[in-house]
């Protein structure tokens, strides 16, 4: 047969062991408070700065007018220009995260490459001509400076 325990018996056990229960609760609260304090004191804020770069490599297209004169016009919507811009954008996105660009930016800012923080570049899915470059750093000023220098590093 099964033995049944009455609720009163549980309460009697807790009354007899109340010092142990209170000590365990105090120890757990103390350890939780200490862990929270350590996490709060060791927290280092990070700052994010981003820039969007548009890749545009449109070429002049010669168009004839009705009066047989030829003019040079830009045709940014041609299939060739769109696919070329998409290819260049994917290349630049991988280039933005490379060590070469990191070293160029670090030398222009006169800091070490480790102080630049994390650099991430992604090509937009909706419009592949745009690259979003994000810099994450511990210093907000440094994050801004780095993100401003990256597009000019492409030219070099």
Buried (B, 14 or more C-beta within 10 A) or exposed (E): EEEEEEEEEEEEEEEEEEEEEEEEEEEEEEEEEEEEEEEEEEEEEEBBBEBEBEBEEBEEBEEEEEEEEEEEEEEEEEEEBBEBBBEBBBEBBEBBBEEEBBBBBBEBBEBEEEEBBEBBBEBBEEEBBBBBBBBBBEBEEBBBBBBBBBBEBBEE
